[in-house]
Structure formats: C-alpha cells, structure tokens
Amino acid sequence: MPSSSRRKVKIVCTLGPSSSTTERIQALVEEGLDVARLNFSHGTHEFHAGLIASVREAARRTQRTIGIMQDLQGPKIRVGVLPKGGIELKSGDTALLFPEGATPKTSTRGKILVPISAEIAMSVAMDTQKGARILFDDGKIAARAVQVSPPEIVIEVEVAGKLTDHKGMNFPGTPLSIPCLTEKDIADLKFGISQGVDAVALSFVRTSEDITKLKEIMRKITSAPPLVVAKIEREEAVEYHDSIVEVTDGLLVARGDMAVEIGAERVPIVQKRLILACNELGVPVITATQMLESMISSPTPTRAEASDVANAVFDGTDAIMLSGETASGKYPAEAVRTMSRIAVEAERSRELNSTRAEILPMPGSTVDAIEHSASMIARHVGAVAIACITHTGSAARTLSRYRPETPIVAIMDNESVLRRLSLTWGVRGVLVPKVGATDDLFAMVESALQSQGWAEPEDLVVITAGVPTLRRGTTNMVKVHRISPRVGRRARPS
C-alpha cells in the first residue's frame, strides 16, 4: 500500500511537458498526487482540455479522487520582447520602460530601451512614484524610478544583470491598482468552469475585494462555482491576509514572488503566520515554490529541501506543492514519491507538529461541537476511522480543522464535491449511491468503509451525521460504532 494512503498532508503537482500524458499523470497519482495544478500562463485551451481529460482518466484507472486546480495567469507584469540574446544592464545605466509596440515619447538619448507589457504599462506608471524600487527577473536586477511620465518610466540600474524576454517585474512597496483579473483570465475562467475544474487560484491578490469579485463573476457563470484559492505573493496581500482568509476557500503561499516583494528573510515567518491564520478558521492552505527544486535535474533532493518540506508539515500546512519538478523536470514521479515520503515521516513525529494552542469549537456552532467531539472520542476509544457523512463537504472540513490522528473518511454521493476535498488535510473520500433518510445509515457506513479497506469486522469507528433527515447543514450526531462481523474482510490501509 503506497504511503499516500496514510499521508494526511495533500500533494499538489503542476502539470506540463514532463507530465502531459495519461500514463505519466497516472504515475504521479500512484506516487501520491492529490491535486493537479494547471498553469494558465502557458498552453492553449485545447492543451488544457487534454490535460483535464488525462487527469480524469488517470483517476478512474487508479480509483483515486483527484482534484484539478486552475491557476489563472493574472496581469502580465513583465518586460516585452528584447533584442536577441537580451540586454546587459550595468549599475548606473539609465533605461526607459515604455509600452511594447509603442513609440517612446520621452527622450531616448543616453537611455537603454526596455519595452514592457502594453496591457500594464499605463497602470503601473500611474501607481509608481519617483524613487520607487523596480525589480526584474525575481529580483536579480534592481533599479529605481528617477522619472515617471505615464505610461513611461525612466529608471536607474542599481544591481546589474542580463535581462531577457518576458522576465517578470516586481514593484515592492508600490501598491498596484491593476485588476487581478484580465480579459484573458475571464475567458480562461469560463473555459475552466465548463471543464469542471474543482478550484481556481487567483494570482496577484491584494485585498479581500479581489476574492469577492471573482466569486461574483463565477456565480454569474455557474450555480456550482469551484473553490477560490487566493495566492499570497504581493506585499498588500501579506498585510491584509486576515481579511483575505475570512472570504477565500483556500490560500496558496506563493513564496517566489513573495520573497521578491518582502525580502527572502521575512518569508519563513510570514509562511508560519499565514498557515496559522488558515488553521484557526479551517481554510485549506498550500505551501509552494522551490520545495524540491533540485529534483528538476537530480533524482534526489538536497537536505535543505527535505527540511523545508518537513517544516511546512510541522507548521500545519494542508498541502505542499511541486511546480517545475513535475511540470518540466527530469524526475516527476520520483519528486512526488520523495515529497510523500518526507511528509509521512514528518507526520509520524506528532510532538514536532504545529505547537499552536488547541483550536476550540466556534461558540454556538453545532457542527463544530460535533466534529471536535468526534476527534477527541476517536482518539480515546482507539477508532480506526471517523466516518463523516456530508453533502457539501463542510462537516469534513470542520473535522479537519481539529487535526485528528484518526483518518477522516468523507462519505458522500456527489463526486464533484468529493474532489473539492482533495485540498483538505487528512480527508479521504468514499463515493456512495444517493443517501436517503430511510436508508440503513450504519449498514451503509460499514459497507463504505470496508469496501475501501478503512475498517475490518469488529473495528470501532466514529460516525458523524445529521439525523434523522440527512439533509445538508444538519450535522447533529456523533456515535461510536463497532463494525459487525458479517461483512467480508479486506485489508485496511497501512
């Protein structure tokens, strides 16, 4: 039995050239992939439709529940096309940033010409003040604005380097008014929803209003919108993270752009604070960027990378993410296997896992009280599983908030809702035929748990549900139940 059957932290894998076929995706699933990330900064709709079909087929073949997260590109805060071979920028050089495809209005005398994405040129120039820092290529090149004449900016280079086509730009300390959603993003969003993606990640989030706006747009497109995952990478998002966590369905700690925005030295502390804020409210959180970066070209990780993955687990993250390692690396399956093994080993050391104070139920919430009690009861009686009968997944997410040692098995009749639990810590699922109030509830639970190997005859399990109606939002019962001896045996996940 693979380690993924025991692992509680989920694994998100970015798909790309190294993982674009059904067979390769199936190999990742077999090693522990829980959620496939599709990066809409690259590829056509036709390409992504093929990936989605391959993910669904790989899930069918392996009988696993696999979620799909669409990652929207957001505004392209990038340089444009540069001369072949790039431009050498030396310390003290003066450069002119101007909209790609336009003729510069500012004098070009003594200046190096650097076109930037036309769609953002006016907006960023309007927001930029003289003296503002401007970084290129993940901070490898640094400059300051010495003159601003929207849509153009004259900069003086402070840290030299070679600048090539389409490298990213960052404006640390400058609040940018440019919208998170572009016309391309909305077109991509409509496509993703039509394909049944389970979550949508929003890039360059600034405040909670960005999340609210995206949710409003999705509700106009579909009555069953996917989850929204806020990517925290800008300085404003770090500052306003508490209000963002309150309205989002999930959060992604995008440590790459974040390091450029706020400084690499602050990232570890911010990571811990973001994870804690999400844990307290039961919001799934993904830790991402360069977790096993060396495995893009090496079959084994560095010791520092192994520690990074383990420490994210200790911090309390719901999921850990691979990017280039699985999208374009030489060893995609090995990277997933390695990450899964590190996570399982870290989870064994319960005393090192998040040292935060115990999270208590929200006052007045019946479902919180029930699921918190289920977590404690399962530990005291030695239950092999907590069976959570849920229609919307809310009860399972609530139970996950209390981080029980006992496996959480969400039992439901809706496959799309089950897939959306793929990001939630500790939750595995069993799909059953439509559940009605007249069904034999406990016989159904026994059958579901044993069919998937979560329980054997005579085992104790804890069950939570809403009785007698089994309707959504009615969780009001917790029961310790012993599996009857009359159903056939099957080995429980080890």
N, C-alpha and C positions, 0 to 999 in steps of 0.2 A: 504494500500500500504506500503510495507516494507521500512525502512529508506534507504536501499541500492539504491532505485530508485532516491533519492535526493542526495546521497553522491557523492562527486567528487573524493576524495581520494580513491584509489583502495585497496582491501584487498587480500593478498596472503596467502594461507593456505598450510602448509606442510601435505601431506597425509601419513598415517601409519596405525598401528594396530587399532587405535581408529576411523579411517575413511577410511576403506578399502572396504566397500560395496557400491553399488549404492544408497541404501536408506540413508546411513549415509552421503555420499557425497551430495546427494540431499538436506539433511537437512542443510548442510553447505552453499550450494548455496542459499537456501531460506533465510538464515540469512545474506547473503551478500558476500560470496566468489566470487572473480572475476578471480583469477588465482590459479590453483592448482600446487603446487611445489612437484616434485618427487625427493627424495633424493637418488641418485645412490650410496651412500656409503653403502646402505643396500638394500637387496632384489635382486631377480633374474629377468632376462628379462621377464620371464613368469608372475611373480608377477606384474611387472610394466605394462605389456601389459593389465593385468586385470584392474589395476587402470585407465589406459587411457580409456579403453572401458567404465568403470563405469562413468568416468567424462563426456564423450560424451553423454552417456545415460541420466545422470542427467541434463545436459544442454538441451537436447531435451525435457525432461519432463517438465522442468521449463520455456522453451522458452527463455533461457538466453545465452548470448555469454560468454563462459568461456575459458580462455587461459590455456595452460599447459606449465610449465617451468621445463625443465630437469636440475637438478643440478649435474654436474659431480663431482666425488669424488676428483680427483686430486691425487698427490703423497701422500702415507700414511706415514706422518711424525709421527710415533707412536712407542711405545715400543711393544715388541712381547708378547709371552705367558710367564707368570711368574708362580712361584710355587703357588699352591692352597692357596688362602687367601691373596696373594700379598706379597710385601716386605716392611718392615718398614725401611725407610731411616731416619737416625738421623743426626743432624747437626754435621759436621766434618767427617762423613763417606766418604770413598773413594769407588767409584763404577766404573766398567768398562762397557762401552757401546760397544757392538760388534754385527756383523750381525747375525740375528736369523738363526739357523741351522748350523752355522759355529763353528769351534773350536777356542777359543781365542788364538792369537799369543803373546799378551802382558802378562806379568806375572800376574797371578790372586791372588797372595799372598796378603792377607790383603784387598782384594777388594770384593765388592758385585757385582755379575754378573747380568747385565741388558741387555738382548737381545733387539735389535731394528730392525725395518722392514728392511729386507735384501735389498729391492729394492732402499733404500735411504741411506744406511749406508756409502758407499764409497763417494757419492756425498757430503753429509753433513760434513763428516770428512775432505774432501779436502777443504771445504769452512771455516771450523771452525779454529779459532786461539786460542792459549793459552790465558786464561783469559776471553774468551767469556762466556756470560751467556747462560745457557740452562735451560728451564723451562719445567715442566711436569704437566699434568692434569690441564690445564687452569691456570697455574701459582701457583698452590697450593704448589708445591715443586720446589725449586730453587737450582741451582748448578752452578759451574764454571768449565771450562775445565782447567785441570792442565797439561795434556799431550795429544798430538794428534799424532797418528800413523795410518793413514788411512789404513783400514776402521774402526779403533777403536779409542775411545776417553776415557781417564780417567778423571773423574770428582770428585769434592769435594762438598758435600752437604752443602748448606748454610741455607736453610729453610726446616725443616723436614716434613715428611708426609708419608702416606701409599700409595705405588704405586701398582696398579693392572693392569691386562691385557689390552693391546691395548689403553692405555691412550695416548693422544696427546702430542707432543713435540713442543716447540717453541724456536727459536734462535734469540731473539731480538737483533738488532744491527749487525747481521751477514747476509749480502746479500747471498742468496742461489742460486746456479746456476741450481739446479734441475729443469727440464722442468715441466711446468704446466700440460701438457697432458701425461698420461701414456698409455701403450698399452690397459689397461682396459678401460680408458676413450675413446679412439678412437673406440673400439668395442661398448661401450655404446652409443657413439655419432651416429654411423651408425644405431644402433637399434632405437634410438630416432627419427632420421630423417625418418626412414622407417615407424614409427608410427605417423608421422605428428606432432611432438611437435612444439610449437609456439615460444619457446625461449630456449636457452641453457645458463646456468650460469657456468662460468669458475672460479674454485677455485684457490687460491694462485697466483693471478695475480701479476706480478712485474712491467712490463712496457707495453707500447702500443704495442710492438712487439708481446707479447703473444696473444693479441686480433687479430692482423693482421694475425698471423699464424693460429689461429683457423678458421678465416673466409676463408683463402685459402684452408684449409682442407675441409671445408663444401662445398665450391664451386666445388670441385672435386667430391663430393658425390651427390649433387643435384643442379638443376638450380634455385631452390627457397629455399635458406637456411633460417633457422629460425633466429630470433634475437639473438644477443650475449649480455649477461649481465655479466659485469665484477664485480667480488666480491672483494671489497676492504677490505683486512684483514691483509696484510703484510705491514711492515714499508716502503718498497720500493714503494709500490703502493700508499701510502699516499703521499710520496714525489713527485711522478710523476703523480699525479692524473689529472692534467690539460691535459696532452697529452693523457692519457687513455680516458678521457671524449670525446676528439675530435674524436676518432676512434670507440668507442663502441656504441651499440644501446641502452644500458641501464646499470645501475650501482646499485650494492647492497652494502649497508653499513653494513658489517658483524661485528657488534660491539663486539662479543665474542672474537674471535681470535685477533681482532684489539686491544682490551683492554690489552691482554696479551703482544702484541708486543710493544705497545707505552705507556702503562700505562692508567688505567681507567680514571685518571683525565684529560687526553687530549681528550678522545673520544667525549664529547659533543661539543667541539669547532671544531674538525675535521668533525663531523657529519654536522654541520651547513655549513662549507666551502664546503664540497662535494655536499650537496644539492644545495647550491647557484651556484656552478660551473655547475651543471647539468641544473638548471633552466635557466641560461643565454643562454645555447646552445639548450634548448628544448630536453634534453636527459632524459628519464624517470628514476627516482631514487627510490629505495626501501629501507626503513629503517627497520632493522631486529635485532633480538636477544633479548630474555627475555622481550618482550613488555608487555605480561600479564603472566609472568612465574608462578605466584602463582596459576593461574587458571588450571594448570596441575592437582592440587589436591583440589582446592577450587572453589566453584561456583561463587565467586565474586573476583574482583581484589583488590590489595592494592591501596591506594590513590596515592602513588608514581607512580605506573604503569599507572593509569589513566592519571596522569600529563605527563608521558613520551610519551604516545600515542598522547595526545593533542599537546604537544610541537613539535613533529615531523610534525604534520599537520601545526602548525603555522610556522615552518621552511620552508615549501613549498614542502615537500616530495610528490611524485606521488603516492606511495603505502606504506602500512605498512604490516608487515609480522608476522604470527604466525608460530611457529615451533613445539615444544613439546606439546603446548597447544592443537593443533588439531591432531597431529600425534599419540600421546600416552597418552594424558590427559584423565581425567575422564569426562570433560565437554566441548567437542569440539564445539558443536553448541552454547552453552552459551558463549564461548570465542569469537566466531565470532560476535554474537549478541552484546556483550558488546563492542567490538572494533568498530563496526559500529556505535553504539550509541555515543560513545565518539567522533568519527570523525565527525559525523553530528553536534554535539553540538559545537565542536571547529570551524567548518566551518561557523556556524551562526555568530560567533564573527569576522566579517571581519576586524575590526580595530586591532585585535591581530594577524592576519595572516601576514606572512612574510613582514617585514618592509623594504625590499630591495628597491632600486630605481626602477622606472618603466623600464621594458625591452622594448626597441625600436626595430623596424624592422631593419634587416640587410640591409645596403645600396646596392641598385641595385637588390634586390630580389623582384620580383613581388608578389609571393605568400606570403611573409612576410608582404608586404604592404597591400594586400587584407585582410588577416586574422586579422591583427592588427586593420584595419579599421572596420571589421565586429564586433570585440569585443567591440569597442567603440560605434558603431552605435546601436548595440543591447541594450546596457545599456541606451543610450539616448532616444530610442524610446519605451523602455519597451517591447521588443520582448520576447516571451515565449521560443524560441529556436533559435539556429544557426544551420541551416542545411548545412552541409559541404559535397558536392558531391565529392568523392575522389576515385581513383582507387588503389593507393599504400598506402594510409593512411597518406602520407606526409603532406597534407594540414591540416588534423585534428590534427596531432602532432604539426604543426606550430601554429595553433589556440590555442591549449592547453598551449603553451608557454606563452601566454599573460594572462592566468588565468581569463577568463571572468566569471562574476557572472551568466550569461545566460547559460543554459545547451547546451552542444555541442552534436549534433546528426550526426554521420558519416553515410552517405548513400552510399552504395556500393554494388557491385554484386559479391564480392569474399569473401567467408566465412573465409578462412584461413587468409587473410589479416585483416579481421574484428577482428578475435581472437587476432591478434598481437597488437591490440589497447587496449587490456584488461589491460595493464600496464600503460596506459597513463592517466594522471589526467583529470577528467571531461568529458571524451569521452564515450558516449554510442553509440550503433550502430543499424542500421536498414538494413537488407539484402533485396535487391530488385532484380527482374529479370534483365538480362543484359541490361545496359543502352546504348542507341544509340543516335547519334546526331539528328536523325529525331524524337525522342520521344518528347512528350509534357513535357518539363522539369518541369514546375511549377505544372502541374497536378500530376506528379509523386511524387514530394516533398510533396504536400498536402496529397496524399494518404498514403505515407510512414509515415509521422508524425502523422496523425490521427489514422492510424491502430495500432500504438504503444502507443497511448494516450499522445503524446507530445504536441499536439495542438488541438484546437477546432475551429469551424467556427468563422470567424471574428477576430481571433487572428492574431497578427503581428509576422512574423518570418523573420529572416535574412538568405539569401541563398548565398553561395559562390560556384563557379563552373568555369570550363573552357569552354567558349562558342566561336564559335558555335560547335566545334568538340567533346567536352567532352573527349578528349584524355588525357592520363596521362601527368602530368607536365605542364598543360596549364592553371592553375587557373588564371583567369583574370577578374572575375566579382563578384561584391557584390550587392545584391538587397534586399530592404525592401519589403516584400510581405505580403499581407493580405489573410488569408485563406478564400476561397469562402464559402458561406453559403449552398451550395447544397450537401456537403458530410455529411454523418451521424455523429452524435456526439458520442464521447467516452471520459470518464473522463481522464484528464491529470494527470501524476504522481504528487502527492502532495509533 
